Amino acid sequence: MEDKRNIPIIEWEHLDKKKFYVFGLAMTMMIRISVYPFALIRTRLQIQKGKSLYQGTFDAFVKILRTDGVLGLYRGFLVNTLTLVSGQCYVTTYELTRRFVSKYSQSNTVKSLVAGSSASLVAQSITVPIDVVSQHLMMQRKGETMGRFQVFRGTEGRGVVAFGQTKYIIQQILQADGIRGFYRGYVASLLTYIPNSALWWPFYHFYAEQLSHICPKDCPHIIFQAISGPLAAATASVITNPMDIVRARVQVEGKNSIILTFKQLLAEEGPWGFMKGLSARIIAATPSTMVIVIGYESLKKISLRPELVDSRHW
């Protein structure tokens, strides 16, 4: 009799691909809407010098809401939705790489590590230009900017809405840095997100397996997975946060050297400077990762080929 504590992993060949992509896009969009404000806050906290504008995550949330309203928490959101494409490329690369690596190793840790790294490499190659533009839009405050570029404002100080702002940012990036400006911080992004992705998947499966041995046999697997996702995200965030700060500064402030940016941050703010934005990152990651994990595992479950539906304990 199968031990229900063993969590079977739904692999790529088990899925109905049409369902997987249609439901996946809808799920990803809903998640983006819910967590975007915290991504904006995290970026502003990482860019500011010391605590010149915001004292922390909650303070930033209140001040942005007070000065710019709810829409202020969604600056750059429309541009950022283009990363839905990279998200689908990420999951496809992850699942296909797991399938390929399984020919050479049956270790779930090895498969997760290699697949997570490969998926992040592909996704970041698509995401970085979108991130560069959206982060500059995130930096636009009422009447001023925290970054290098500023959107055009009318006679009453009101910015051009939606993609009008995006056009001005793109023009300024092209004028200042040329096409290469859209890949500013690309190496820093790879050094941030490849380790983050490579760490998240093994830790996710590790925590899920450990919880499955602690909890009762009949406990639904989705509970283990929902708890394991945020734990893995917090673990990976703590490890990769210093590089995430360097990445944000390289992209927004136009710095050219990862090493010099790292040294400057250390000299100006000390070791604790590398923890800036970590609480916002974890706050954003905890609910979002829980939703992502529940959504992703549920998505894979409902996307199972019909003949395999009854073979999985839920």
N, C-alpha and C positions, 0 to 999 in steps of 0.2 A: 504493500500500500504506500502511495506517495506521501512523503512528509510535507505537510502544507507549509512548514516553516521555510522550506527551500523556495526561493523566489525565482521562478523561471523568467528569463529575459526574452522578450519578444524581439526577434531579429528581423532584418530587412526582408528576407524571403517569405516571412509569414504575413506580410502586410498587403492589403488592397491599396495600391498606390494612389488611386483617384480619391478615395475617401481621405487618405492620409494628408494629401496636399490641400484639399478644399477646407477640411476642418482645421488643419494646421494654420492656415493663413488667418482664419477668423479668430482662433484662439490667441495667436501672436498679437494681433491688433488690439484685442481687449486688454492684454497684459501691458502693452506699451502705453496705452492710455492711463492705466492705473499707476504705473511706476515712473512715468516721465518727470513729474515734478521733483522727485528725489534725485534723479539723474542731473537735472538742472542745478539743484542746490549743491550737490556734491561737486560739480564742476566749478561753481562760483567759489566755494570754500577752498578748493585746491588752488585756484588762481589768485585769490586775494593775498596781499602781503600781511602776514601775521593775522591779527583780528581787526583789521582796519575798517571793515564794513559789517561783518557778521560775527557774533560770538560763538555760534554753533548752529547745528541743524535746525532746531526749533526757532531760534532767533531769526535765521535766514528765511524760514518759511513765513513767519509773521510779517517781517519787513517787506518781503516781495509781495505778499498778499495785500498789505496795506498801501503800498505805493503803486503797484501795477495791476492789482486785482487778480482774479483767477487766471486770466489769459497770460499774465506775466509768468506764471508757472509753466506755461506751454510754449514759450518762445522757441522757435526752431522745430516745433513738433512736426509740422507738415513735411519739412525736408527730411526729418529723421524717419518718417514712415517709409521712405525709400529703402531703408535697411531691412524691410520685410523680405526683400529678394535675397539679401545675404543670409537672413535667418533660415530660409528654405534651403539655400546652398549648404549652410552649416549642418543641418540635420541629415541631409542627403549624403554629404561627404562623410559624416560621422558613421552612419549606418553602413555605407558601402565599404568604408575602411575597416570597420569591425569584421565585416564579412570576409574581406581579403586577408586580414591578419589571422583570422581563425584557421586558415589553411596551414599556418606555420606555428601557431601557439593556441592552446586552449585556455590559457590563463586569462581570466576576465580582467585582471589588473593591467596586463600587457595590452590587451585589446582596447581597453578604455583609454589608456595613456596615449597610445599611438593614434587612435581615432580622434580623440579630443584635440590633440596637437594639430593633426592634419586638417580637421574641420575649422579650427580657428585660423589657420594660415589662409585657407580659401576665403573664409568669411571676411577677414580683415582686409584682404586685397580689394574687396568690393566696398567695405564699410568706411575705410579711412577717409576718402574724399567727402562722403556724406557727413561724417563726424566733424571734419574740419569746418564745413559750412555751418552745420547745426550748432556747434560749440560757439562760433562767433556770434550767432544769433542769440544763444543763451546769455551771452555777456552783455547784451543790450539792456540797459536800465533806463528808467524814465529820465529823459533829458541828457543821458551820458552813457558811456560804455566802459567796461572793465578790460576790454581787449584792444587790439591794434586798430580794428576797423569799426566804423560806425555807419548805421543805415541813414539814408536820406530822410530828413524831417521837414515837414511842411511849415508854413508860416506860423502855425499855432503850436509847433513843436511836436506834432503828432507824426509818428512814423508811418511809412507806407505799409499797408497790411500784406499779410500772407507772402506769396512768392515775389511781390514787389521788393520786400526787404532782402530776400534771397538774391535777387538780381544784383543789388548794390554790393552785397558782400562778395559775390562771385567776381564782379568787376574789379573790386579792390584787391582781392587775392591775386587775380591775373596781373594787374598792374604792378603789384609789389613783388611777387615771386614767380609769376609765369605758371605754366602747367604744373611744375614741380611743387608749387604751393599747396596743391590739393593732396599731395602725399607727404606733406610735412608731418613728421612724427610717425611715419610708417614703421620704421625700425623699432621705435619706442612702443608703438602699439603691439607689434609682434612680440616684443620682450615682456609685455604686460599680459596680453590675452592668450598667447599660446601656453605659458605656464599656468595661467588661471584655468583654462579649459582642461589642460592635461592633468591638473590636480583635482578639479571638481569631480570628474567622472569616477576615478578610482575611490576617492573619499565617499562619494555618494553610494556606491555599491558596498563599500566597507561598512559604513554606518548602517545601511539597510540590513546587511547580513548580521551585524552584531545585535541590532534591535530585534531581529526575527528570532534569535536564540533566547532573548530575555522575555519576550511577550508570549502569551498563550498561543497554542498551535492554530486555533481557529481565528485569530486576529487577522483582519483583512490586510493584505500586503500593501494596499494603498496608504495605510496609516504609517507603516515603516518608511515608505518612500517619501511621504509628505514631510516627515520629520527629518529624514536624512538629507533632503535637498538643501534646506536652510543651513544645517550643520556643515555640510560640504562647502556651501557658498561662503559662510563666515570664515571657515578655515582657509580657503583659497584667497579670500579678500585680505585677511591679515598678512598673509605671506607676500601678496603681489601689490599691496597698496603703495609702497614707496615708488615702484615703477609706474604706477597709474598716475601719480602726481606729476612725475617727470614728463610722462606722455602728454598730459593735459597742458602743461606749461610750454612744452615744445610746440604744440599745435596752436595754442591761442596767443602766446606771446612772441612767436616767431623765432624762437631760439634755434640755433643750428647744431648744438652739441649736447648729446645726452649726458656725457660725463661732466661737462662744465655746469649744466643745469643742476645735476645731482650735487655737485660741490657747492654751488651757490646756495641752494636750498639748505644744505647742512650748515653752511657758515652763517646764514641769516637767521635760521629758526631752530637749529640744533636737531638732535635725533627725533624729537617729538614732532618736528615739521613733517616727517614722513607718515605721520598718522592722521594728517589733515583730511577731512572728508570721510574718514573710515566709518564713523557712526552713521553718516548719511548713506554710505555705500551698503552697510549691513542692514540698516532699516529698510532700504529699498530692496535689498536682495532677499531678506527673510520672507515677506509676504509674496514677492514676485516669484521667487524660486519655488515656494510652496505651491503657488498657482501653476507655475510652469511644469513642475513635476507631476502634480495631479492631472493637469491638462495633457501633458505629453504621454504619460502612462495610460490615461483614459483614451487618448487619441489612438494610441497603438492598439489598445484593446478593441475599440469599436472599428478599427481599420483591419482587424484580423480577417484573413480569408475565412469564409463561412464554415468550412470543414474543420477549422481549428478553434472555433469559438468556445466549445465546451471543454477544451483541453487545458484551460488556464484557471487556476484558483484566483479569485478576485479579492 
